[in-house]
Amino acid sequence: IEKSQKGPEAEFSTYTIARIYEEDLKDYEPAVNAYKRFINEFPDSPRADKAIYQIAQIYETALVDYNEAVRYYKKLIDEGRDQLWVYQAGVDLAELYSQPVFKKGGEAVKIYQDLLKKVPMREDEVLFKLAEAYEKNPKDASKAVEACEKIIKKYPGSIYFDAALDRALGVHYKENLSEISKKVILAKEKKEGDLKAVLEEKLEKEIFIKSYKDALATIDELKKI
């Protein structure tokens, strides 16, 4: 009897009950309780990490108990074995912390740094998320570029490669625009350089970084030449 209670059939049945409460009945308190029972009785199940994730999701989106959601997201990040669910828990926790109820957007950086160690198979994805988190603080702009450069160097086939390259070049172009503006002044004073060529270089970089207002002003200057 004990073997039957803990066997594959019991595991499947216990998990299915939780899913029925959640997905079919939309009865979330019993769903959470059923998932908790499942992870207590079958902690080594391949479904255990997903069950913890579902608990966190229900607390966040259905029961609106953010503290419990945070607790279960952290539990999955700290104890989870399936990198898919560990990664997703980290992303969702970072997003939750950015909400007005917490205002802990700065925690996202710590979460993604932790995920770099725990989810090596998705390093390119985590690096890109880390870059996005760094970009929210102007003081961390150089760290965002470093994260993007790691993607560029290590993962040329990544779906994040183009976006990482754009971000890295964008920062580089922004830094160079002040130098180009000086070149424009010198060219206008006829001291150095071809004004048209310098303005075209400036326009290219303004369009690349989506500084369209400045780009329109540069186009007006080109028309006057």
N, C-alpha and C positions, 0 to 999 in steps of 0.2 A: 504493500500500500504506500509506504513511504517513498519507494522508488517511483511509483506512478505519480505521486504528488509533485515530485521534483524532476520528472522526466521531460522529454521534448514536447509531449502533448500538453502537459501542464504549463510549460513555458509559453508555448504558442497561445494557449487559451487565456492565460493571464494577461498577456500583451494585447490580445484581440479585444478583450473586455475593455481595457483602457481606451483603445482606439474607437470602439463603438460609443463609449460615453462621450469622447471628445468630438468625433467627426459626425456621427449619426444623430446622437441625442442632444448634442451641444450642452451637455450637463457637466460643467467644468470642475466643480468640487469633487464629485465622485471620480472623474477622470484623473485628477491629480492624485487622489488616494489610490486609485488602481495602478497608476504608474509607479508610485512610491512602493506599493506592495511588490510590484514586479522587480524593481531594482534591489529591494531587500531580499527577495527570495531567489533571484537569479542574477547576482552581481557580475558573474562572469559571462553572461549572455552577450552575443554579438549585437543584440538590440539594446543593451543597457545604456550606452551613451546616447542613443537616440531618445530613449525614454526620459533621461535626465534633461535633454534639450527640450522635449515636449513639455515637461513640467515648467521649465523656465519660461517658455513661450506662452503657456496658458496663464501663468502668473502675470506676465507683462501685458499681454494683449486682451485677455478675457476677464481675469479677476482683478486686474490693475493693482496688483500688490508688487510694487517695484522692488522693495527690499528683498522679498522672497525670490523674485526673478534674478536679482543680482547674486543672491546666495547660490542658486542652482547653476547660473552661468559660470560662476567662479569654481564651483564644485567640478563642473565638466572640464574647465580649462586645467584645473590642478590634477584631476584624477583620471580624466578620459584617456582612452587608448586609440579610439578611431579619429584619425587626423581630420577627417571631413567634419565631424561634429565639434571637435575641439576648435577648429578654425571658425566655424559658424557661430559658436558661442562667443568667441572673442570679438568677432565683428559686431554681433548684436549687442554685446555688453558695451563696447566702445560707443555705439550709436545711442544706446540708452543713457549712458553717462553724459552725452552731449545735450540731452533734453533739459528744458527749464527746471524740471523737478529736481535734478541733480546739479546741473551746471558744473560738471566735472570733465569738460571736454579735454582737458590736459591729461586725463588718465588714459586716453586713447594711445598715446605714445608708449606708455608703460605696457599696456596690453599687447600691442603689436611687437614690442621688443621681446616680450615673453613668448609670443607665438613663433617668433623666429627660431627659438630653441625647440619648441614643442611640435611644430608643423613644418619640418624641413622639406617635405615633398611639395609644399606650396609656397616656397620661399619667395618666388617672384611676385606672387599675389600679395603676400604679407608686406614685402618691401614697398610695393606701390601704395598700399593702405597706409603704411608708415610715412611715406613721403607726403601723402595727402594730410595726415595729421600734423606733420611738421609745418606744412605750408600755412596752417591756421595761426601760427605764431611767427611774425616777421623776423624775430630773433633767431628762429630755427631754419631760415631759408637755405643756408648752406648745407644743413643736415638733410633737407629734402632733396637737394641736388645730389648729395652723396648716395642717398638711397636709390635715386633714379639711375645714377651712373653704375651702381652695382647690377641693376637689371640689364642695362645696356651691355655691360662687359660679360656677364655670366649667362644671360638668357636671351640671345639674339632671336630665338624662335618663339619667345613668349608673346602672348596676346597683349601684354602690357608694354612691349618693347617700343612701339611707336609713340604711345602716350608718354612714356618715360623720357624718350628722346626729345619730344616736343617740350616737356617741362624743363629739362636740363638746358636745352638751347634757348628757351624763353628767358630763363634767368640770366644766361650768358648775354643774350641780346639786350636785356634791360640794363645790365651793368655797362655794356658798351655804348648805349645810346648817349650817355653824357659826353663820352669821348667824341662821338660822331657830331654832336651838337657843337663842340669846339671846332671841329673840322669845318662845319658849315660857316661859322663866324669867320674863320681864317679865309675860306674860299670867297666869301662875300667881300672881304676886304682886299681880295686879290693878292693875298700874301702867300697862299699855299693851296694847291689842289684845284681840281675841276669841280665847280659848284654843282653842275648837273649830276655828275657821277656820285658826289657825296650825298646829295639829296635823294638820289635813287637808292643808295645803300641805306640811308635813314628810313626811307619809305618801306623798304623790304622788311626791315626789322620791326617797324611799328605795326605792319600788317600781321607779321608772324606772332607778335605778342598780343594781338587784338586791341591795340591802342588806336582805335579807328578815328577818334577825334583828332589826334595828332597827325594821323596819316592823311586825313582830309586837308589839314593845314599845309602839310608838306606837298601834297598834290597841287594846291593853289600856288605854292612857291615855284614849283616846276613849270607851271603854265606861264609864269611871268618871265621865264628865261628866254 
